[in-house]
Amino acid sequence: MKIVIGNKLYSSWSMRPWLVLKAFGVPFEEEIILLDAPSAKARREAFAPSPTVPILVDGDLALWETLAIIEYLADRFPDRAIWPREPRARAMARVVSSEMHAGYASLRKACPMNLGKRFATRDRGIEAAVDIARVDWLMSETRAAFGAGGAYLFGDYCAADAMFTPIATRFETYALPASAATSKYFNALLAHPAYRDWLDEALVEPWTVPFDEVGEEPVAVLRKSPTG
């Protein structure tokens, strides 16, 4: 099984299924296609008819939508509890994951994922503020309803947590406001061993994607200086 991904510093969609593979002990290989490389389109299309990453390749099957990849992994490895076992929790995990997949466009645009820098708190615009408040409410309410017995949205780590980890990185990178309950949950996501492995590898990448670099001075730079 192979996962084709973009640069780990920036590619939030690549991170999600990668975390599921890593967190649930599924053996896999990875291949990185630089997000802005001239050859990126041709290299992606060598795996699947997709304009984007991630792409999961399992034998002669290629899948290129994040939630479809996660659903396939849950079916392929039913013993791993990639989704919660309890039916109501499993249904709600899919609900919040689908909202993540389809929503928060203003937050994504105002705060692109950049794991290598930290920025000061500032106004990111009213549309982003609406998304930020929605995320904060949804995380707090879901944890209160389903999170007893563990540090994650549904207690034990599941696919929904992988779906929201890139959002947690944005709250950290841009010092976005969050309630105490949401901050505690996001801290658990950012301490998860699978995410720490991703972050360690992201911070030593040598590539910069100008499109994903915010035009403001950071308060901290975590990565090594890129060399090209």
C-alpha positions as a Markdown table, in Angstrom:
| # | Residue | x | y | z |
|---|---|---|---|---|
| 1 | Met | 0.0 | 0.0 | 0.0 |
| 2 | Lys | 1.3 | 3.5 | -0.9 |
| 3 | Ile | 0.1 | 7.0 | 0.0 |
| 4 | Val | 1.1 | 9.7 | -2.4 |
| 5 | Ile | 1.2 | 13.1 | -0.6 |
| 6 | Gly | 2.3 | 16.7 | -1.0 |
| 7 | Asn | 4.9 | 18.6 | 1.1 |
| 8 | Lys | 4.4 | 17.8 | 4.7 |
| 9 | Leu | 4.9 | 21.4 | 5.8 |
| 10 | Tyr | 1.8 | 22.5 | 3.9 |
| 11 | Ser | -0.4 | 19.7 | 2.7 |
| 12 | Ser | -3.2 | 19.4 | 5.1 |
| 13 | Trp | -5.2 | 17.0 | 3.0 |
| 14 | Ser | -2.2 | 14.7 | 2.7 |
| 15 | Met | -1.8 | 14.7 | 6.5 |
| 16 | Arg | -5.3 | 13.3 | 7.2 |
| 17 | Pro | -5.1 | 9.8 | 5.7 |
| 18 | Trp | -1.4 | 9.5 | 6.5 |
| 19 | Leu | -2.3 | 10.0 | 10.2 |
| 20 | Val | -4.9 | 7.2 | 9.9 |
| 21 | Leu | -2.4 | 4.9 | 8.4 |
| 22 | Lys | 0.3 | 5.7 | 11.0 |
| 23 | Ala | -1.9 | 5.8 | 14.0 |
| 24 | Phe | -3.6 | 2.5 | 13.3 |
| 25 | Gly | -0.4 | 0.6 | 12.4 |
| 26 | Val | -1.2 | 0.0 | 8.7 |
| 27 | Pro | 2.0 | -0.8 | 6.8 |
| 28 | Phe | 2.6 | 1.7 | 4.0 |
| 29 | Glu | 5.0 | 3.4 | 1.7 |
| 30 | Glu | 4.9 | 7.1 | 0.9 |
| 31 | Glu | 5.8 | 9.2 | -2.1 |
| 32 | Ile | 6.0 | 13.0 | -2.0 |
| 33 | Ile | 5.1 | 15.1 | -5.0 |
| 34 | Leu | 6.1 | 18.7 | -4.5 |
| 35 | Leu | 2.9 | 20.9 | -4.6 |
| 36 | Asp | 4.3 | 23.5 | -6.9 |
| 37 | Ala | 6.7 | 21.3 | -9.0 |
| 38 | Pro | 6.3 | 21.6 | -12.8 |
| 39 | Ser | 6.1 | 17.8 | -13.0 |
| 40 | Ala | 3.4 | 17.5 | -10.2 |
| 41 | Lys | 0.4 | 17.1 | -12.5 |
| 42 | Ala | 2.0 | 14.4 | -14.6 |
| 43 | Arg | 3.3 | 12.5 | -11.6 |
| 44 | Arg | -0.1 | 12.6 | -9.9 |
| 45 | Glu | -1.8 | 11.4 | -13.1 |
| 46 | Ala | 0.6 | 8.4 | -13.2 |
| 47 | Phe | -1.2 | 7.1 | -10.1 |
| 48 | Ala | -4.8 | 8.4 | -10.6 |
| 49 | Pro | -6.9 | 10.8 | -12.6 |
| 50 | Ser | -6.7 | 13.4 | -9.8 |
| 51 | Pro | -5.7 | 17.0 | -9.8 |
| 52 | Thr | -4.8 | 16.8 | -6.1 |
| 53 | Val | -3.1 | 14.7 | -3.5 |
| 54 | Pro | -3.5 | 12.5 | -1.4 |
| 55 | Ile | -3.8 | 9.4 | -3.5 |
| 56 | Leu | -3.9 | 5.9 | -1.9 |
| 57 | Val | -2.7 | 3.0 | -4.1 |
| 58 | Asp | -3.4 | -0.5 | -3.1 |
| 59 | Gly | -2.5 | -3.0 | -5.8 |
| 60 | Asp | -4.4 | -1.9 | -8.9 |
| 61 | Leu | -6.8 | 0.3 | -7.0 |
| 62 | Ala | -6.2 | 4.1 | -6.7 |
| 63 | Leu | -8.3 | 6.4 | -4.5 |
| 64 | Trp | -8.0 | 10.2 | -4.4 |
| 65 | Glu | -10.5 | 11.6 | -2.0 |
| 66 | Thr | -9.6 | 11.8 | 1.6 |
| 67 | Leu | -12.8 | 10.6 | 3.1 |
| 68 | Ala | -13.1 | 7.8 | 0.5 |
| 69 | Ile | -9.5 | 6.8 | 1.4 |
| 70 | Ile | -10.4 | 6.7 | 5.1 |
| 71 | Glu | -13.6 | 4.7 | 4.5 |
| 72 | Tyr | -11.6 | 2.2 | 2.4 |
| 73 | Leu | -9.0 | 1.8 | 5.2 |
| 74 | Ala | -11.8 | 1.2 | 7.7 |
| 75 | Asp | -13.3 | -1.5 | 5.5 |
| 76 | Arg | -9.9 | -3.0 | 4.7 |
| 77 | Phe | -8.9 | -3.2 | 8.3 |
| 78 | Pro | -12.1 | -3.6 | 10.4 |
| 79 | Asp | -10.1 | -4.8 | 13.4 |
| 80 | Arg | -8.4 | -1.3 | 13.8 |
| 81 | Ala | -11.5 | 0.7 | 15.0 |
| 82 | Ile | -10.7 | 3.5 | 12.6 |
| 83 | Trp | -14.2 | 4.8 | 13.2 |
| 84 | Pro | -15.8 | 4.4 | 16.7 |
| 85 | Arg | -17.4 | 1.0 | 17.4 |
| 86 | Glu | -20.5 | 2.4 | 19.0 |
| 87 | Pro | -23.1 | 3.2 | 16.2 |
| 88 | Arg | -24.2 | 6.6 | 17.4 |
| 89 | Ala | -20.6 | 7.7 | 18.0 |
| 90 | Arg | -19.6 | 6.3 | 14.6 |
| 91 | Ala | -22.4 | 8.2 | 12.9 |
| 92 | Met | -21.5 | 11.5 | 14.6 |
| 93 | Ala | -17.8 | 11.0 | 13.8 |
| 94 | Arg | -18.7 | 10.8 | 10.1 |
| 95 | Val | -20.9 | 13.9 | 10.5 |
| 96 | Val | -18.2 | 16.1 | 11.9 |
| 97 | Ser | -15.6 | 14.6 | 9.5 |
| 98 | Ser | -17.9 | 15.4 | 6.5 |
| 99 | Glu | -18.4 | 19.0 | 7.9 |
| 100 | Met | -14.6 | 19.3 | 8.0 |
| 101 | His | -14.2 | 18.0 | 4.5 |
| 102 | Ala | -16.8 | 20.3 | 3.0 |
| 103 | Gly | -16.5 | 23.4 | 5.2 |
| 104 | Tyr | -14.3 | 26.1 | 6.8 |
| 105 | Ala | -13.1 | 27.5 | 3.4 |
| 106 | Ser | -12.6 | 31.0 | 4.8 |
| 107 | Leu | -10.5 | 29.7 | 7.7 |
| 108 | Arg | -8.4 | 27.6 | 5.2 |
| 109 | Lys | -7.9 | 30.6 | 3.0 |
| 110 | Ala | -7.0 | 33.1 | 5.7 |
| 111 | Cys | -4.8 | 30.6 | 7.6 |
| 112 | Pro | -3.1 | 28.2 | 5.2 |
| 113 | Met | -1.4 | 25.3 | 7.0 |
| 114 | Asn | 2.3 | 26.1 | 7.7 |
| 115 | Leu | 3.9 | 23.9 | 10.3 |
| 116 | Gly | 7.2 | 25.7 | 10.3 |
| 117 | Lys | 6.1 | 29.2 | 11.5 |
| 118 | Arg | 4.1 | 30.9 | 14.3 |
| 119 | Phe | 2.3 | 34.2 | 13.8 |
| 120 | Ala | 0.9 | 36.7 | 16.3 |
| 121 | Thr | -2.8 | 36.9 | 17.0 |
| 122 | Arg | -4.6 | 39.4 | 14.7 |
| 123 | Asp | -7.9 | 39.9 | 12.9 |
| 124 | Arg | -8.1 | 37.3 | 10.1 |
| 125 | Gly | -11.4 | 38.6 | 8.8 |
| 126 | Ile | -15.1 | 38.1 | 9.7 |
| 127 | Glu | -15.6 | 35.1 | 7.5 |
| 128 | Ala | -12.6 | 33.3 | 9.1 |
| 129 | Ala | -13.9 | 34.4 | 12.5 |
| 130 | Val | -17.2 | 32.6 | 11.8 |
| 131 | Asp | -15.4 | 29.4 | 10.9 |
| 132 | Ile | -13.2 | 29.7 | 14.0 |
| 133 | Ala | -16.2 | 30.0 | 16.3 |
| 134 | Arg | -17.9 | 27.1 | 14.6 |
| 135 | Val | -14.9 | 24.8 | 15.0 |
| 136 | Asp | -14.6 | 25.8 | 18.6 |
| 137 | Trp | -18.3 | 25.1 | 19.3 |
| 138 | Leu | -18.3 | 21.8 | 17.4 |
| 139 | Met | -15.2 | 20.5 | 19.1 |
| 140 | Ser | -16.4 | 21.4 | 22.6 |
| 141 | Glu | -19.9 | 20.0 | 22.0 |
| 142 | Thr | -18.7 | 16.8 | 20.5 |
| 143 | Arg | -16.2 | 16.2 | 23.3 |
| 144 | Ala | -18.8 | 16.9 | 25.9 |
| 145 | Ala | -21.3 | 14.4 | 24.3 |
| 146 | Phe | -19.0 | 11.6 | 23.2 |
| 147 | Gly | -15.5 | 12.1 | 24.6 |
| 148 | Ala | -15.8 | 10.6 | 28.0 |
| 149 | Gly | -13.0 | 8.1 | 28.8 |
| 150 | Gly | -10.3 | 9.6 | 26.6 |
| 151 | Ala | -8.5 | 12.6 | 25.3 |
| 152 | Tyr | -10.1 | 12.7 | 21.8 |
| 153 | Leu | -13.4 | 13.7 | 20.2 |
| 154 | Phe | -14.9 | 10.2 | 20.8 |
| 155 | Gly | -12.7 | 9.1 | 23.7 |
| 156 | Asp | -10.2 | 6.9 | 21.8 |
| 157 | Tyr | -8.3 | 8.3 | 18.7 |
| 158 | Cys | -10.3 | 7.8 | 15.5 |
| 159 | Ala | -10.5 | 9.1 | 11.9 |
| 160 | Ala | -12.4 | 12.2 | 13.0 |
| 161 | Asp | -9.3 | 13.2 | 15.0 |
| 162 | Ala | -7.1 | 12.8 | 12.0 |
| 163 | Met | -9.6 | 14.9 | 10.0 |
| 164 | Phe | -9.3 | 17.8 | 12.5 |
| 165 | Thr | -5.6 | 17.7 | 13.2 |
| 166 | Pro | -4.7 | 20.1 | 10.4 |
| 167 | Ile | -7.3 | 22.5 | 11.9 |
| 168 | Ala | -5.6 | 22.2 | 15.3 |
| 169 | Thr | -2.3 | 23.2 | 13.7 |
| 170 | Arg | -3.8 | 26.3 | 12.3 |
| 171 | Phe | -5.1 | 27.3 | 15.7 |
| 172 | Glu | -1.5 | 26.9 | 17.0 |
| 173 | Thr | 0.3 | 28.5 | 14.0 |
| 174 | Tyr | -1.9 | 31.6 | 14.0 |
| 175 | Ala | -2.7 | 31.8 | 17.7 |
| 176 | Leu | -6.4 | 31.6 | 17.1 |
| 177 | Pro | -8.9 | 32.0 | 20.0 |
| 178 | Ala | -10.4 | 28.8 | 21.4 |
| 179 | Ser | -12.2 | 27.7 | 24.6 |
| 180 | Ala | -10.4 | 25.8 | 27.3 |
| 181 | Ala | -12.1 | 22.6 | 26.2 |
| 182 | Thr | -11.1 | 22.9 | 22.6 |
| 183 | Ser | -7.6 | 24.0 | 23.4 |
| 184 | Lys | -7.2 | 20.9 | 25.6 |
| 185 | Tyr | -8.4 | 18.7 | 22.8 |
| 186 | Phe | -6.2 | 20.3 | 20.2 |
| 187 | Asn | -3.2 | 19.9 | 22.5 |
| 188 | Ala | -3.9 | 16.2 | 22.6 |
| 189 | Leu | -4.1 | 16.0 | 18.8 |
| 190 | Leu | -0.7 | 17.9 | 18.5 |
| 191 | Ala | 0.9 | 15.6 | 21.1 |
| 192 | His | -0.2 | 12.4 | 19.3 |
| 193 | Pro | 2.8 | 10.3 | 18.2 |
| 194 | Ala | 1.6 | 10.0 | 14.6 |
| 195 | Tyr | 1.4 | 13.8 | 14.3 |
| 196 | Arg | 4.7 | 14.2 | 16.0 |
| 197 | Asp | 6.3 | 11.9 | 13.4 |
| 198 | Trp | 4.7 | 14.0 | 10.6 |
| 199 | Leu | 5.8 | 17.3 | 12.1 |
| 200 | Asp | 9.4 | 16.1 | 12.6 |
| 201 | Glu | 9.6 | 15.2 | 9.0 |
| 202 | Ala | 7.9 | 18.4 | 7.9 |
| 203 | Leu | 10.4 | 20.6 | 9.7 |
| 204 | Val | 13.4 | 19.2 | 7.9 |
| 205 | Glu | 11.9 | 19.5 | 4.4 |
| 206 | Pro | 14.0 | 21.8 | 2.2 |
| 207 | Trp | 11.2 | 23.1 | 0.0 |
| 208 | Thr | 9.2 | 26.3 | 0.2 |
| 209 | Val | 5.8 | 26.9 | -1.5 |
| 210 | Pro | 5.3 | 30.6 | -1.9 |
| 211 | Phe | 1.6 | 30.3 | -2.3 |
| 212 | Asp | 1.3 | 28.8 | 1.2 |
| 213 | Glu | 3.5 | 31.4 | 2.8 |
| 214 | Val | 1.7 | 34.2 | 4.7 |
| 215 | Gly | 2.8 | 37.7 | 3.9 |
| 216 | Glu | 3.5 | 38.7 | 7.4 |
| 217 | Glu | 6.5 | 38.5 | 9.8 |
| 218 | Pro | 6.4 | 35.4 | 12.0 |
| 219 | Val | 7.0 | 35.5 | 15.7 |
| 220 | Ala | 8.9 | 32.2 | 15.5 |
| 221 | Val | 10.4 | 29.9 | 12.8 |
| 222 | Leu | 10.6 | 26.3 | 13.7 |
| 223 | Arg | 12.1 | 24.7 | 10.5 |
| 224 | Lys | 15.6 | 24.8 | 9.2 |
| 225 | Ser | 16.3 | 27.3 | 6.4 |
| 226 | Pro | 15.1 | 25.8 | 3.1 |
| 227 | Thr | 17.8 | 25.3 | 0.5 |
| 228 | Gly | 15.7 | 25.0 | -2.7 |
